[in-house]
């Protein structure tokens, strides 16, 4: 049975990473969370004072991109790979709200996207991969055999994200998270370079009223049909 590329795109906090991770495990495929890559570059920019201060210096960030080394390292106890930035495990730090507030700004930079897309395409050369993000089915792998575009109402996504952040011990309000979700939706959909959009051949998957188990079962069945041809 041949292997395929599975591209999962969609809005923030639709559970793309969770589904992609579980689907890859069920199929014995490699999972790549491209959002983690953009978050890691964002964290790098924040740590070096390129963003988040009184004035952003995005040009300096672009000049510093050769200093950014990103790797996914598999954690056997967790059952998935974690993001490493220049040799440091930053998996937890990149999921926090301060990074979420800044990541869309970094994702609009053409030079950043070019660098990360090249890395992502290299990862998928041998297929047998599940990759999620914003432009996987449209830019990274337009030839992917199976594409999904995940969506849900902003309120549903904000509530899910709010609960996730509370579980991590962060002090946030639902209103703050909802505003962040809505802002990211707008920026991601309206950026000039590689905007978030549904590929013409992607299956739209609205999970507003769907539990995780049902989502996985349905998407897994879709994937098996594509794999079996």
PLY file of the C-alpha trace (Angstrom):
ply
format ascii 1.0
element vertex 229
property float x
property float y
property float z
element edge 228
property int vertex1
property int vertex2
end_header
0.00 0.00 0.00
1.51 3.32 -1.12
1.91 6.28 1.20
0.39 9.69 0.61
0.70 13.28 1.83
-2.13 14.48 4.06
-2.56 18.25 4.33
-4.72 19.69 7.11
-5.35 23.43 6.94
-7.79 25.68 8.75
-8.42 28.42 11.25
-6.67 28.74 14.59
-7.92 26.60 17.50
-9.91 24.20 15.33
-7.95 21.29 16.76
-5.87 20.75 13.61
-2.79 19.69 15.53
-4.68 17.30 17.80
-6.41 15.58 14.90
-3.28 15.54 12.73
-1.24 14.06 15.57
-3.76 11.28 16.25
-4.30 10.58 12.55
-0.55 10.21 11.98
-0.35 7.78 14.89
-3.27 5.71 13.55
-1.68 5.52 10.09
1.90 5.16 11.36
2.77 8.36 9.49
5.10 11.21 10.42
3.38 14.24 11.94
4.59 17.80 11.39
3.04 20.78 13.19
3.98 23.73 10.98
2.29 26.15 13.37
4.92 25.23 15.95
7.60 26.30 13.48
6.09 29.77 13.04
5.59 30.04 16.80
9.24 29.15 17.38
10.41 31.88 14.99
8.05 34.25 16.82
9.60 33.28 20.16
13.08 33.85 18.69
11.99 37.33 17.56
10.53 38.14 20.99
13.62 36.97 22.85
15.86 39.15 20.69
13.64 42.21 21.01
12.66 42.30 17.34
8.95 42.33 18.26
6.88 42.92 21.37
8.57 46.16 22.41
7.80 49.78 21.61
8.78 49.30 17.97
9.11 46.17 15.84
12.26 45.56 13.82
11.14 42.95 11.35
14.00 43.72 8.99
16.46 42.74 11.70
14.53 39.52 12.24
14.77 38.66 8.54
18.52 39.31 8.64
18.79 36.98 11.65
16.89 34.06 10.11
20.12 32.10 9.38
20.56 31.92 13.16
17.21 30.11 13.57
17.57 26.33 13.79
14.32 24.38 14.14
13.99 20.66 14.83
11.23 18.28 15.83
12.47 15.78 18.42
10.30 12.76 19.19
9.31 12.37 22.85
8.58 8.69 23.41
6.79 9.26 26.73
4.40 11.78 25.14
4.02 9.95 21.86
4.74 12.96 19.64
7.56 15.25 18.55
8.33 18.49 20.35
9.69 21.71 18.89
13.30 22.64 19.56
14.64 26.13 18.88
18.43 26.26 18.61
18.72 23.08 20.67
16.22 24.13 23.38
12.84 22.48 23.96
10.34 25.35 23.60
7.18 23.27 23.16
5.37 24.76 26.16
6.57 28.34 25.77
5.45 28.64 22.14
1.87 27.68 23.09
1.43 30.56 25.56
-0.74 33.58 24.78
2.15 36.09 24.41
3.42 34.10 21.41
-0.14 33.67 20.08
-0.58 37.44 20.07
2.49 37.93 17.84
2.63 34.86 15.59
0.35 36.15 12.79
2.64 39.17 12.41
5.62 36.88 11.84
3.66 34.56 9.55
2.98 37.46 7.15
6.70 37.85 6.39
7.52 36.45 2.96
11.11 35.60 3.90
9.99 33.62 6.94
7.42 31.68 4.95
9.92 30.89 2.18
12.43 29.51 4.71
9.86 27.38 6.53
8.08 26.14 3.39
11.40 24.86 2.04
11.97 22.98 5.30
8.45 21.55 5.21
8.71 20.38 1.61
11.97 18.63 2.46
10.20 16.78 5.29
7.54 15.45 2.91
9.78 14.17 0.13
9.18 10.51 1.06
5.45 11.00 1.72
3.79 9.12 4.60
3.30 12.45 6.35
0.47 14.37 8.02
1.14 18.11 8.07
-1.11 20.82 9.47
-1.00 24.58 9.14
-2.46 27.42 7.09
-1.10 26.86 3.57
-0.19 23.18 3.39
-2.71 22.23 0.70
-2.31 25.45 -1.26
1.43 26.25 -1.12
3.52 23.62 0.63
1.93 20.54 -0.95
-0.61 21.59 -3.60
-0.23 18.05 -5.00
-1.19 16.38 -1.69
-3.47 13.40 -2.24
-5.73 14.20 0.72
-6.60 17.71 1.91
-8.83 18.86 4.75
-9.84 22.40 5.67
-10.97 22.59 9.29
-13.29 25.26 10.60
-15.57 26.08 13.54
-17.26 29.20 14.87
-14.93 31.79 16.46
-16.80 31.44 19.76
-16.36 27.67 19.83
-12.67 27.93 18.99
-12.09 30.65 21.57
-13.77 28.61 24.29
-11.64 25.56 23.48
-8.47 27.66 23.54
-9.55 29.39 26.75
-10.01 26.07 28.53
-6.66 24.82 27.23
-4.85 27.90 28.58
-6.60 27.66 31.94
-5.57 24.00 32.21
-1.97 25.14 31.75
-2.34 27.54 34.63
-2.41 30.75 32.58
-4.53 33.67 33.79
-6.57 34.79 30.78
-10.11 35.92 30.09
-12.44 34.39 27.51
-12.91 37.84 25.91
-9.14 38.22 25.50
-8.86 34.82 23.83
-11.86 35.48 21.54
-10.32 38.77 20.41
-7.04 36.98 19.67
-8.83 34.30 17.62
-10.74 36.91 15.61
-7.63 38.99 14.99
-5.64 35.97 13.84
-8.48 34.93 11.51
-8.42 38.34 9.83
-4.63 38.64 9.58
-4.18 35.06 8.34
-6.92 35.44 5.70
-5.85 38.88 4.44
-2.05 38.68 4.38
-0.53 39.40 0.99
1.78 36.40 0.87
0.27 32.91 1.13
-3.06 33.80 2.81
-5.19 31.23 4.60
-7.72 29.80 2.16
-9.37 26.51 1.37
-7.79 24.57 -1.51
-10.36 23.85 -4.26
-9.93 20.09 -3.77
-9.98 20.14 0.05
-12.80 18.68 2.14
-14.28 21.35 4.42
-14.71 19.95 7.92
-16.75 21.96 10.44
-16.23 20.49 13.91
-18.21 23.09 15.91
-20.55 20.43 17.28
-18.33 17.37 17.03
-16.31 15.52 19.65
-12.71 14.48 19.11
-13.50 10.78 18.77
-16.07 11.36 16.02
-13.73 13.73 14.19
-10.90 11.22 14.18
-13.11 8.34 13.03
-14.51 10.32 10.11
-11.18 11.77 8.97
-9.43 8.42 9.42
-12.02 6.76 7.15
-11.57 9.51 4.54
-7.79 9.00 4.67
-8.01 5.21 4.30
-10.16 5.57 1.19
-7.56 7.90 -0.35
-4.67 5.58 0.59
-6.41 2.51 -0.79
-7.19 4.42 -3.97
0 1
1 2
2 3
3 4
4 5
5 6
6 7
7 8
8 9
9 10
10 11
11 12
12 13
13 14
14 15
15 16
16 17
17 18
18 19
19 20
20 21
21 22
22 23
23 24
24 25
25 26
26 27
27 28
28 29
29 30
30 31
31 32
32 33
33 34
34 35
35 36
36 37
37 38
38 39
39 40
40 41
41 42
42 43
43 44
44 45
45 46
46 47
47 48
48 49
49 50
50 51
51 52
52 53
53 54
54 55
55 56
56 57
57 58
58 59
59 60
60 61
61 62
62 63
63 64
64 65
65 66
66 67
67 68
68 69
69 70
70 71
71 72
72 73
73 74
74 75
75 76
76 77
77 78
78 79
79 80
80 81
81 82
82 83
83 84
84 85
85 86
86 87
87 88
88 89
89 90
90 91
91 92
92 93
93 94
94 95
95 96
96 97
97 98
98 99
99 100
100 101
101 102
102 103
103 104
104 105
105 106
106 107
107 108
108 109
109 110
110 111
111 112
112 113
113 114
114 115
115 116
116 117
117 118
118 119
119 120
120 121
121 122
122 123
123 124
124 125
125 126
126 127
127 128
128 129
129 130
130 131
131 132
132 133
133 134
134 135
135 136
136 137
137 138
138 139
139 140
140 141
141 142
142 143
143 144
144 145
145 146
146 147
147 148
148 149
149 150
150 151
151 152
152 153
153 154
154 155
155 156
156 157
157 158
158 159
159 160
160 161
161 162
162 163
163 164
164 165
165 166
166 167
167 168
168 169
169 170
170 171
171 172
172 173
173 174
174 175
175 176
176 177
177 178
178 179
179 180
180 181
181 182
182 183
183 184
184 185
185 186
186 187
187 188
188 189
189 190
190 191
191 192
192 193
193 194
194 195
195 196
196 197
197 198
198 199
199 200
200 201
201 202
202 203
203 204
204 205
205 206
206 207
207 208
208 209
209 210
210 211
211 212
212 213
213 214
214 215
215 216
216 217
217 218
218 219
219 220
220 221
221 222
222 223
223 224
224 225
225 226
226 227
227 228
